[in-house]
Amino acid sequence: MNTERLYYDIHDSGVHAATILEIRPFKDKTALILDKTIFYPEGGGQSGDRGTVNGVPLLDTREEGGEILHVVSEADGATLKTGVVELTLDTERRRDLSAQHTAQHLLSGTILRLTGKPTLSMRLGEEVNTIDVDTPEFTKETLLQVEEVVTGAIERNHPLITHICPPENMAEFPLRKVPPQGEELIRVVEIQGNDFSPCCGTHLSSTGEIGMLRILGTEKYKGMTRVSFIAGRRVLNDSRLLRNNADIVSRALKVPIAETAQATLALLEKAVALERRVKALEETLATFKATELLQKAGMLAEGATPTLGILALSLPDADIDEALRIGRAAQKLCGVPLVFASPKDAKFAAFCSTKGIDIRLILKPAMEAHKGHGGGSPSFFQGVFSSAQELAAFMAALTLPSDPL
């Protein structure tokens, strides 16, 4: 069914009449076919309009097989009937998307004019927009120049002119990209003095209405450069967010906003130095605790040998990270197989520095008997249990075979 397209001419917040011609299932939702519509259907990188149909929220507007589908929820669709209905447009969203789309034309046209690099694809997102430019990279200086030129074009408030071809002759326009093939009518959107591009999307009436464009950054993408940007009120919202965050950091660091970057880097350097110091102290403390534990167990006594037994100790106040540090320190002091457990994490770690002893053969039978899981090498093994009680039972069951391993 052919639906009369009014969305290029109507973009106000008023109520507009239309007729529902058909209501049909659409995936897990419902699609409405109207005789005419003020809602732009998704296409050309621009999302579809939102609004209401007789007060029912419109979830999406899209075109499939030449038909414009107005998608509502299945429950809401059940409340609608064929016949005359009232349409209202989400004008804030329409204006936002129109601003992003107009800004994209201006940005892509400016990049092409300044660098000779064409835009191969674009996407207008709900928060951030992207264009993929046919170049492996941009310098910061180039991006700054592009942003400055775009800002100048916005300030000069160039008009946008829509050309319908035919009757106008598309061959007369220096198009930025190849027009779609097989179309009877093609809309060419001109930004006076800046860009000519075939486009079916919605736009503002002049560049001044964009307000501002901000390039957020770039990344490599399939041999191209993906440029992220925002425009219109999104720039204002982004500025407010950044200013609020900057105020918080400024107050926390007790420096002016202009000095927050330098102060933050200085704070990070101090944090890294402190982290190194803490790590060194942790290692020293682990060595002290390991020595104390081995002395109490008699493992550091003169004449102790690796085949006399296995030392399995539970460390009730330690997490598994501390148990690992103590175990590594103890391994340097003693060749006996060592198992240190953390009841709070229901985990254990085992160590052995003596060649010829495979601690996996010691641990696996007891671990599996108590429904534990783990793995490792002949000299290092870790495991975990579903509860501290199962871990305790495992630790109590550990023995060393009578024959050397």
C-alpha positions in Angstrom: 0.0 0.0 0.0 1.3 3.5 -0.9 1.4 5.9 2.0 1.4 9.6 1.4 4.7 11.0 2.9 4.2 14.2 4.8 7.2 14.1 7.0 9.3 16.4 4.9 6.8 19.2 5.3 5.3 18.5 8.7 7.6 18.7 11.7 5.5 20.5 14.3 3.9 19.3 17.6 0.3 19.6 16.4 -2.2 16.9 15.9 -2.6 15.5 12.4 -5.4 13.2 11.1 -4.7 10.0 9.1 -6.5 6.7 8.5 -5.4 3.3 9.5 -5.8 1.1 6.5 -4.5 -2.2 7.9 -3.3 -3.6 11.2 -1.1 -6.7 11.0 1.3 -8.7 13.2 4.9 -7.7 13.0 7.3 -10.1 14.8 6.3 -9.8 18.4 4.7 -6.4 17.9 2.0 -4.9 15.7 2.4 -2.8 12.5 0.0 -0.1 11.3 -0.4 0.9 7.6 -1.6 4.4 7.2 -3.0 6.3 4.2 -0.5 9.2 5.1 2.1 9.7 7.7 4.1 12.5 9.4 6.6 10.0 10.7 10.0 9.5 8.9 10.8 5.8 8.4 14.3 4.6 9.3 16.7 4.9 6.3 19.9 6.4 5.1 21.6 6.0 8.4 18.8 7.9 10.2 16.5 6.3 12.8 12.7 6.4 12.4 10.5 8.9 14.0 8.6 8.4 17.3 5.3 9.9 18.5 1.8 8.6 19.1 -1.1 7.2 17.1 -4.4 7.9 19.0 -2.2 8.3 22.1 -0.5 4.9 21.6 3.3 5.2 21.7 5.0 4.5 18.4 8.0 2.2 18.9 9.5 2.5 15.5 8.8 3.6 11.9 10.4 1.7 9.1 10.0 0.9 5.4 9.9 -2.6 4.2 8.9 -3.8 0.7 7.8 -0.3 -0.2 5.5 0.0 2.7 5.8 2.2 5.7 5.3 0.3 8.9 4.3 2.1 12.1 5.3 -0.3 14.9 3.5 -0.4 18.2 3.4 -3.0 21.0 1.2 -6.0 20.6 -1.0 -5.0 23.5 -1.4 -1.4 22.2 -2.1 -2.7 18.7 -5.1 -4.6 20.1 -6.7 -1.4 21.2 -6.6 0.2 17.7 -9.0 -0.2 14.9 -8.9 0.7 11.2 -10.3 4.2 10.5 -9.4 7.8 11.3 -6.7 8.4 14.0 -4.7 11.3 15.4 -0.9 11.5 14.9 1.4 13.5 17.0 5.2 13.7 16.4 8.0 13.6 19.0 9.3 16.9 17.8 12.3 17.0 20.1 13.6 13.7 18.8 12.9 14.8 15.2 14.8 18.0 15.6 17.7 16.3 17.3 18.0 13.7 14.5 17.6 16.4 11.8 20.4 18.4 13.5 22.7 15.4 13.6 22.0 14.6 10.0 22.5 18.2 8.8 25.7 18.3 10.8 26.9 15.0 9.2 26.4 16.5 5.7 28.4 19.6 6.7 31.1 17.5 8.4 31.5 15.1 5.5 31.5 17.8 2.9 34.1 19.8 4.9 36.4 16.8 5.3 36.1 16.1 1.5 36.9 19.7 0.6 39.9 20.0 3.0 41.4 16.6 2.6 40.0 15.0 -0.5 38.8 12.0 1.6 35.2 10.8 1.0 32.8 9.5 3.7 31.9 5.9 2.8 29.2 5.3 5.5 27.5 7.0 8.4 25.4 6.2 11.4 23.3 8.6 13.4 23.1 7.1 16.9 20.8 7.9 19.8 23.8 9.3 21.7 26.9 9.5 19.3 27.1 9.6 15.5 29.9 8.2 13.4 31.2 8.5 9.8 33.7 6.2 8.2 36.2 8.2 6.1 38.3 6.6 3.4 41.7 7.3 5.0 43.8 5.3 7.4 44.3 8.2 9.8 43.8 11.9 10.6 46.2 14.1 12.5 44.9 16.0 15.5 45.7 19.2 13.5 43.5 18.1 10.6 40.6 17.3 12.9 41.0 20.7 14.6 41.0 22.5 11.3 37.9 20.6 10.2 36.1 21.4 13.4 37.0 25.1 13.0 35.8 25.3 9.4 32.5 23.5 10.3 32.0 26.0 13.2 32.5 28.9 10.8 29.9 27.5 8.4 27.5 27.1 11.3 28.0 30.7 12.3 27.5 32.0 8.8 24.1 30.3 8.8 24.1 28.9 5.3 20.6 27.9 4.0 19.8 24.3 3.1 18.0 23.9 -0.2 16.3 20.7 -1.3 16.3 19.8 -5.0 13.9 17.3 -6.4 15.3 15.5 -9.5 13.5 15.4 -11.8 12.3 18.1 -12.7 15.7 19.5 -11.7 18.7 18.1 -13.5 20.9 16.1 -11.0 23.8 16.2 -13.4 24.2 19.9 -12.8 25.1 19.3 -9.1 28.6 18.5 -7.8 27.4 15.5 -5.8 29.6 14.3 -2.9 28.4 10.7 -3.3 26.9 8.5 -6.0 23.1 8.7 -6.0 20.9 5.6 -5.5 20.1 3.7 -8.6 16.6 2.8 -9.9 14.8 5.7 -8.1 12.2 7.7 -10.0 12.8 10.8 -7.8 15.9 11.7 -6.0 16.2 14.4 -3.3 19.5 16.4 -3.4 20.2 18.3 -0.2 22.4 21.4 -0.8 24.2 23.2 2.0 24.8 26.5 0.1 28.5 26.8 -0.7 29.4 23.6 1.3 27.8 20.4 0.1 25.5 18.7 -2.4 24.4 15.2 -1.4 21.6 12.9 -2.5 19.6 12.2 0.7 16.2 11.0 1.8 16.6 12.1 5.5 15.2 15.0 7.4 17.2 18.2 7.8 17.2 21.7 9.3 16.5 24.8 7.2 20.0 26.3 7.8 23.4 25.5 9.3 22.9 28.1 12.1 20.1 25.8 13.5 22.8 23.2 14.2 24.2 25.4 16.9 27.5 23.5 17.4 29.4 20.4 16.3 32.0 18.6 18.3 34.3 15.9 17.0 34.8 13.4 19.9 37.5 11.3 18.5 38.6 8.7 15.9 39.5 5.0 15.7 40.7 2.7 13.0 38.0 0.7 11.3 38.5 -1.7 8.4 41.3 0.3 6.9 39.3 3.5 7.3 39.0 6.1 10.0 35.8 6.2 12.0 35.1 9.7 13.3 32.7 10.1 16.2 30.8 13.4 16.6 27.8 15.1 18.2 25.9 18.2 17.3 23.1 20.5 18.5 21.9 20.2 22.0 23.9 17.0 22.5 27.0 19.3 22.6 25.3 21.4 25.3 24.4 18.3 27.3 27.9 16.9 26.9 29.4 20.2 28.0 27.2 20.3 31.1 28.3 16.7 32.0 32.0 17.5 31.5 31.7 20.7 33.5 30.0 19.0 36.4 32.6 16.3 36.4 35.4 18.9 36.2 33.8 20.8 39.2 33.8 17.6 41.3 37.5 16.8 40.4 38.4 20.4 41.0 36.9 20.4 44.5 38.4 17.0 45.4 41.9 18.0 44.3 41.5 21.6 45.6 42.8 23.1 42.4 41.2 25.3 39.7 39.5 23.5 36.8 42.2 24.6 34.4 44.7 22.7 36.5 42.8 19.4 37.1 44.6 17.5 34.4 48.0 18.2 35.7 46.9 17.6 39.3 45.3 14.3 38.4 48.5 13.1 36.7 50.5 14.1 39.7 48.1 12.2 42.0 48.3 9.1 39.8 52.1 9.2 40.0 51.9 9.3 43.8 49.4 6.4 43.7 51.6 4.3 41.6 54.6 5.0 43.9 52.4 4.2 46.9 51.2 1.0 45.3 54.8 -0.1 44.7 55.7 0.6 48.4 52.6 -1.3 49.6 53.5 -4.2 47.5 57.0 -4.3 48.8 55.7 -4.2 52.4 53.2 -6.9 51.7 56.0 -9.1 50.4 58.1 -8.4 53.5 55.2 -9.2 55.7 54.5 -12.4 53.8 58.1 -13.5 54.3 57.8 -12.8 58.0 54.5 -14.7 58.3 55.8 -17.6 56.2 59.0 -17.9 58.4 56.9 -17.8 61.6 54.5 -20.5 60.3 57.3 -22.8 59.2 59.2 -22.4 62.4 56.1 -23.3 64.5 55.6 -26.4 62.3 59.2 -27.4 62.7 59.8 -27.3 59.0 62.8 -25.0 59.3 64.5 -27.2 61.9 67.9 -28.6 60.9 67.6 -31.9 59.2 64.0 -31.5 57.9 63.6 -33.2 54.5 61.0 -32.8 51.7 59.7 -36.4 52.1 58.8 -36.2 55.8 55.3 -34.8 55.2 53.0 -32.1 53.9 52.3 -28.9 55.6 48.6 -27.9 55.2 47.6 -24.7 57.0 44.4 -22.7 57.1 44.8 -18.9 57.3 41.4 -17.7 58.7 42.2 -14.0 58.4 43.7 -14.1 54.9 42.1 -13.9 51.5 43.5 -16.0 48.7 45.8 -13.2 47.5 47.5 -13.1 50.9 47.6 -16.8 51.1 49.4 -16.9 47.7 52.0 -14.3 48.9 52.7 -16.3 52.0 52.9 -19.5 50.0 55.4 -18.1 47.5 57.6 -16.8 50.4 57.4 -20.2 52.2 58.3 -22.1 49.0 61.6 -20.3 49.0 62.3 -21.4 52.5 61.2 -25.0 52.5 61.1 -27.9 50.1 58.2 -29.7 51.8 54.9 -29.6 49.9 52.9 -26.6 51.3 49.1 -26.0 51.2 47.7 -22.6 52.4 44.0 -22.1 52.5 41.7 -19.1 52.7 38.4 -20.1 54.4 36.8 -16.7 53.6 37.3 -17.4 49.9 36.9 -21.2 50.1 40.2 -21.5 48.1 43.6 -23.0 48.5 47.0 -22.8 46.9 49.7 -25.4 47.0 53.5 -25.1 46.4 56.5 -27.4 46.2 60.0 -26.5 45.1 61.5 -30.0 45.3 62.1 -31.8 42.0 60.5 -35.2 41.7 57.4 -34.3 43.8 54.2 -33.8 41.8 51.7 -32.1 44.1 48.9 -32.8 41.7 49.1 -36.5 42.7 48.8 -35.5 46.4 45.9 -33.0 46.1 43.6 -34.2 43.3 42.2 -37.3 45.1 41.3 -35.4 48.3 40.1 -32.4 46.4 37.7 -34.4 44.1 36.5 -36.4 47.1 35.2 -33.2 48.6 33.8 -31.8 45.4 36.5 -29.2 44.8 37.7 -27.9 41.5 41.2 -26.8 40.4 44.4 -27.4 38.5 48.0 -26.5 38.1 51.5 -27.9 37.6 53.7 -30.3 39.5 55.0 -27.4 41.6 52.0 -25.1 41.9 48.3 -26.0 42.2 45.1 -24.0 43.1 41.6 -25.1 44.0 38.2 -23.9 45.1 35.3 -25.3 47.0 31.6 -24.4 47.2 31.9 -23.8 51.0 34.5 -23.2 53.8 33.3 -26.5 55.4 34.3 -28.6 52.3 37.6 -26.8 52.2 38.2 -27.7 55.9 37.4 -31.3 55.2 39.8 -31.3 52.3 42.6 -29.8 54.4 42.1 -32.4 57.1 42.3 -35.3 54.6 45.7 -34.3 53.1 48.5 -36.9 53.5 51.8 -37.5 51.7 52.3 -40.9 50.1 54.9 -43.1 51.7 57.0 -43.3 48.6 58.8 -40.3 47.1 56.9 -38.8 44.1 
